[in-house]
């Protein structure tokens, strides 16, 4: 009963906030932070809402029709978080305003293995395992991150970031990032498409070039990146750090990851070599 009440309360809160932002969109340029999870989107959202108010800032991870249909099939499951409803609301808003609003979109990338490790711990933090012992958390993290029996085909969690640009950004805005070039030295690039200006920026460069990129996309305001969702503030930090210090991957698996379209587009050969050394299993 308490779970249902809490879910209803959160749903109402999201609905009120979304309605307020929709009203602001009638008068001010809306901004959409639209990216796969664990790429710094919460920091970007907080930064924009502080420095670019009253411009409404929307924040979603997934809103393709394929994903939303899967959610609808699971709508009777209590575990579906109410904040995912705003993904549907946001997609409907975009569809209704395609001829009226030229969206400003911000999408982030992150080194794929580090992103997946972080996502795994966020999943543990949001589960009933979060209150368990550090040993139990470590064991569960190792199990979830185990790649010894991964299939050869790219359908596992480590390739979510690569697929996201096809399954989400391309489906919603008709933009194929893999058919373009990315400015690795700058750390970001703004792409102009039919219904949007899309800023793609690497999390690794967010503190360095984020303020300049936001100014170029949204106009002349000086900003400072506000950090959010830092793992250091979590009670799972010791286990998270231990995993970072000890987990390694077979060379063949690292080649699969870093030879993929995602890594090859957004990161240089020198950076990829550094990533490989970071995660490589020593013989």
N, C-alpha and C positions, 0 to 999 in steps of 0.2 A: 504493500500500500504506500509506504513512504517513498519507494522508488518511483511509483507512478506520479505521486504528488510533485516530487522533485523534477521529474521529466516535464510535467505540465507547466510548472513554474518557469523552467528554463526555456520552454517553447514559447511561452507568452513574452518573456523578456527579449528573446531573439526577434519575435514578431514586431514588438513595439520599436526596437532599435532599427529594424529593417525598414519599417514604415517611415520612420523619421528620416533615414538616409534617402529613401525614395523621394520624399518630399523635397529634400535639399537638392536632389538631382535635377529638379525642374529649373533651378536657378544657378547652380554651380557645376562646373565640370567634375563628373564622377571619376574616381580612380579605382581600378580593380587590381588587387594583389592576388594573383592567380598562379599557383605553383604547387608542385608536389610538396608534401609535408617534410619537415626537418631540413628546410633550406634557408631558414632565417626569415620566413614570412611574418612571424609575430613581431619581430624587431622592425621590419619595414612598415607594417600596419601601425604600430605605436608611433613611429617617427612621423609618418604622414599625417596621422590624426592630430598630432601636436602642432606641427609646423604648417600644415596646409588647411586647417579648419577655416571656413566651413565646408570646404570641398568634401563630399561624402566618400568614404573609403570602404570598399567592399573587400571581403577576404574569404576566398574559397580555395579548396584543393582540387575538387573534382566536380564537374557539372555537365559532362557529356551525357547525351541521351542514353547511351549504352549503360553508363554507370548508374544513372538515375532509375532506369528500368530495373536494374538488379536490386536497387534499394527498395523499390516498390514491391518486388517479389518477397522481400524480407520484412515488410512493414509490420508484421505481427510479432516480430522478435523484440522483446523489451530492451535488448542491449543496443539497439540502433540509437545513437545519440541524437537528441532533438536538434542540435546545431546543424546536422546534415540537411534539415529541412530548408535552411537558408540557401543551400546550394541550388535547390530547385527554384526557390524564389528568385535568386540571382539570374539563373538561366532564363527564366520566363521574362524577367525585366529586360535582359539583353535582346531577346527575340522581339519584344514589343517596341523597343526603341532603336532598332537597327537603322532606321531612316532618319532618326532624330538626334541620336547621340553618337559622337565619334569618341569611342572609349580610349582612355589612357590605361594601359595594362602593364603590370610589372610582374615578370617571371624570373625566378632564380634557379641557378644550378648549384650543385655541390658534388664534390668527389664521391662517386657512387658507393664505395664500401663504407666510408665514414658515415655517410647518410643513413645507410641501412643499419649500422650498429646503433646509431642514435635513435632511429625509428623503433628498433627492437626494444630498447630500454624505455621509450615512451609507452609502448604497448604494455610492458611489464608494470610500469608505474600506474597505469590506468586499470590494471587488473586486480583481482583479489590476492595476487601474489605479493603486492607491494608491501604488505605488512608482515611478510615472512622473514625468515632469517637471511642473512647475507649469503650463506652457503646455498640455500634453496634458490635464491634469486640468481646466483652465479650459475648454478646447474641448469636452470631454465633458460638463461641467456645463451649458454653454450649450446643447448639443444636447438634453440631457435636459429642460431647462427651457423649451425653445422652445415658444411657444404660437401661433405664426403660422398653423399648419395644424390647430389643434384642431377637432374636430367641434362642431357646434352643440349636439348633445345632451350631456347631462352624464354622460359616461362616461370622463372622463380623470382623471388622478391628482390634479388640484387639487380635485376634488370628493369625494375619498375620505373626508375628515373628515365631510362632510355625510351621506354614505351609511352611514357606520359605525354611527350610532345606530339606523338601521333594520335593517341587515344583522346587527348583533351584539347590542347591548343589548336591543333589542326582541325579537329571536329567542330569546335565552337567558332573559331575565327577564320578558318580556311587558310591558315598560314603553316607552311611546311618549313620548319627551321632547318631541316637537314638538306634542303635544296639551296641553302644560302651559305655565306661565309660569316664567321664570327671574329671579332677583334679581340684576340687573346691578350695582346699587350695592354690594351685599354681596360680589359676586364668587363666590358659591357658593350652593347650595341642596341640602337633603337631602329626597329623595323617599321616602316609605314605600310599598312595594308588598307583594304577597302573600308573597314569599319573601326579601325583602331590604330593607335601608335603603340607598339609593343616594345618595352624595354626588357631585354634579357641581360641579366647581370649575375656574375658568379659570386656566391657567398664568400669565397676566399678573398674577394676584392671589395666586399661591401663597405667596410670601414674606410678603405682607401679612396674609393671613387664613388661610393653611393651618393654623397651630397651633390657632387658634380652631375652625376647621371640624373638625379631627381630634378635638379635645376634645369637641365637640358630638356627633360620630358615635360615638366609641369610649369616652368617659369622661374623667375629669378628670386628664389628664397634661399638663404643660407640655413643649412640644417646640420644636425649632429645625430648620428645613428644612436637610437635608444636600444640597448640590449634587452632581450626578453627571453624567457624560457631557457635560462642558462642551466646546464646540467650540474654545475657546481653547487647550485642551491637545492638540489634534490638529495633525499636521504639515500638514494641509490648511487650517488656519486662514487663511493669506494668500489662498489662492484663494477660500475661502468669503467672506472679508471683501470681496474685490474684486467678487464677484458681488453681494453685498448693496449695495455702493456704486454699482453701475452698471446692474443689471437693471431694466427698466421694462416695463410692460404697457399695451396699448391700453385706452382708457376703456371700450369696449364689453365687453371681457373682465372688467374690474374690476366693472362693473355686474352681470355674470352671477354673479360670485363673491359680492359683498356684498349682492345682492338675494335670495340664496338663503335657505332656511329656517334653516340653521346660523348664518350671520352675523346674521340678523335676530333670532334668539332670544337669542343669547348676548352680543351687542354693541350698544351704543347708537348712535344716529345720529351723535352727535359722535365716537365712537370709530371708526365706519366711515368717516367723512369723513377722519379722521387716517390710517387705513390706506390709503385711496385716494390721498391726497397722497403717502404714502410710496412707492407703487409706480407712480404715474402717469407715463405717457410725455408729456413736454412737447412742445407743437406747435412 
